[in-house]
Amino acid sequence: MNPYERSLQHLMESSRVSFNLPVSALIEKSLASKEASLAVNGALLATTGKYTGRSPHDKFIVQEASTGEKIAWGDVNKPFTQEKFEQLFQRVMAYLQNRDLYVFDGYAGADTTYRLPIRVINEFAWQNLFVHNLFIRPTAEELAEHQPEFSVIAAPGFKAIPEVDGTNSEAFIIINFEQRIVLIGGTSYAGEMKKSIFSVMNFLLPQRDVLSMHCSANMGEDGNVALFFGLSGTGKTTLSADPERHLIGDDEHGWSEQGVFNIEGGCYAKCIQLSAEKEPQIFNAIRFGSVLENVDMDPVTRQLDYDSNRYTENTRTAYPINYIDNCVIPGVGGHPTAILFLTADAFGVLPPIARLTKEQAMYHFMSGYTSKLAGTERGITEPQATFSTCFGAPFLPLDPSIYAKMLGDKMEKHQVEVFLVNTGWTGGPYGVGKRMNLAYTRAMVRAAIQGKLRNVAYETDPIFGLHIPTTCPDVPSEILQPRNTWQDKSEYDKYARMLANKFQENFKHFAHAPAAVRLAGPQFD
């Protein structure tokens, strides 16, 4: 037993550690300690202070011999020394001594062949309910035999001292692959726990010939599987939660030789402007047992205001996947027949749907494009193009080309149709145009998945080279070609060339990509 194992064992022997409490007990503990409040719909509501989202500048990986040559070191995977990790680990252990702690034992990975037994140790009971919802909950028999192979220690109340601990701020998220520990402190944002285990799986699974993917997945009555890739805010959770299909998972999956499997056991959905009319499945999943983060609530009536951004635009809810009526348990399915790359293009340039060749699919997967607004909805601001390789660069410890090649090989082997779907703006850029109609987007996605776009006529976009259908069931034909939706066609041309140039500049990072893939992007003089 090494020093880390001894320290953890000593911590677990405390009489103030609670193991695998049921949902009701965790809620009672949270309310008793005033960590959280109960909303009128029964959900547990917590606020996370200054950290209302991930803190990428505070994430590190311990640099050591066993993994050092495999990690793609850089701005995403920043190195942390073994010496500093050991010192910080012991300081966190001392902080946690004689505190009430909550332990969850479960799994990452619904496929039993590839699942990772994990243990999460929480300072806060509400965060333990979060991981209970987000990871895979073991049966009583599995729990009796459970031996964790990776541990997450979350101590939000412990603030690092950068000049002492070697961190960038008071917050830290550090993965130690050699000791199989994730150490989190200084931030109460629960998503750090979920995404740190995703990073771990992104390191482990490809070494077992399994592609790990930042995507949602659902399945039709006939078993056909669809994957939805996209960055935050593009609609992965919304579009995969389709009442006409069965949800496999909303965010993280593996693709093995047997098919697709969910890495998680729950969903982590955005709540901003949530409504029962637009997103009924997510709305109805927020009930007793669910966790809400940073949602505004009336202190007297306990009514929730999903339209409010009082704390953040990134309001969230976490609930077990079985809170979605038509979910797939266990979360496994066959090989996908359709892949959809979602982008929220705030420039209003990209078509609402386009079919991609294999080379175009590789180009857009490696690009990972969406756009984000520089400010809030209150001001008219210039949108910013964002490129995140494989639609998940912050969570990829290995070189992105590894994931890209695996996806290309699997797409070709299983003859998967791939579509680019713009869930962003139409008729003009943000501030001029309007957001794409969700009902139309759903109709286009369903048509693509059901094969209804295979035999329609297509037009080729002269700048992006995308293949745009001229018709789609239940969608007005005039919105399918984005240039036609702009009043000023010359303005469209200007914005299209500007965005195409951004694609070209970004793809210079991939000079090693095959020529056919490089040429599959925008081409213009």
Protein Blocks (a to p, Z undefined) as FASTA:
>chain_A
ZZklmmmmmmmmpckbcehiafklmmmmmmmnomaccdfkopacddehjblcdcfklgcc
dddfklmmmpccdjklccddfklmmmmmmmmmmmmgopacddddddedjblklpccdddd
dfbfklmmmmmmmmccddfklmmmpccfbdcdddfklccdfklnopablbdcdddfknop
acdehiabfklmmmmmmmmmmmmmmmnopacddddddddfkopacdddddehilpmmmmm
cfkbccfbfkbccddfkbccdfbfbdcddfehpafklmmmlmmmpcghiacehiacdfkl
opacfkbcklbmkbccdddfklpmkbccdddddddfbdcdddddfkomacfbdcddfklm
mmmmmnopacddfbdfkbccdddddddehhimmmmmbafklmmmmmmmmmmmnopacddd
dfbbghiaehiaccddfklmmmmmmmmmnopmmmcccdddfklopacdfbdehiafklmp
mmlmpmblmlmmmmmmmmmmmmmmmmmmmmmpcfklmmmmccdZZ
